[in-house]
Amino acid sequence: MEGASFGAGLAGAAVDPVSFAKRPQTLLRVVSWVFAIAVFGPIVNEGYVNSDDGPELRCVFNGNAGACRFGVTLGLGAFLACAAFLLLDLRFQQISSVRDRRRAVLLDLGFSGVWSFLWFVGFCFLTNQWQRTAPGPATTQAGDAARAAIAFSFFSILSWVALTLKALHRFRLGTDMSIFATEQLGTGAGQDYPGYPVGSGVEGTETYQSPPFTETLDTSPKGYQVPAY
């Protein structure tokens, strides 16, 4: 029953791989996972160029090593988080405790919100440092990698904001406790409970008989006489 408990049905229900893969939340996580690779991958491979003053490598973003480290950390963290949350989504149907489901959704909501903000900060930071970068042969060589990291940082903002809204929607759904009554008792919402069948050990009112020993007792039985004194 989709949406019955924080966006999922009762615990123990089988998960359809095709339906799971087509869920908007799953698609958003995969897209965010790809965007994360597109951010830290170019920085790791081509984000460090030869310095004009010596053989040591410097960050392509205005020589600021902090910008490269921030981009790599942000992308790698998003990459690992997407993989972890995909596994959590896959196992979410098997979580029987409503409290544990609530904690999982809150974790998703909090992390997605924080990472959306960090992606915004990262996009502004990398863009600012790239604008301050002096032109040169090394900068021209690594320019495509730098621009790709900036572009996919912006795209990551959108995907993680969408994940945050999706988690917020799941949290607002909460748990519909009526499913436990309808599913476990096996009765419909407006169906009356069946009465006791005749002959089941509990007799109906129409077969009820007066209890024994309730006849009116004769206070002066026949054949008995009060003795005269």
Secondary structure, DSSP 8 states (H G I E B T S, - for coil): -TTSBTTB-STT----HHHHHHSHHHHHHHHHHHHHHHHHHHHHHHSEEE-SSSSSEEETTTT-HHHHHHHHHHHHHHHHHHHHHHHHHHHGGG---HHHHHHHHHHHHHHHHHHHHHHHHHHHHHHHHHHT----HHHHHTHHHHHHHHHHHHHHHHHHHHHHHHHHHHHHH-B-THHHHHHHH---TT-------TTSSS--GGG----SS-S---SS-TT------
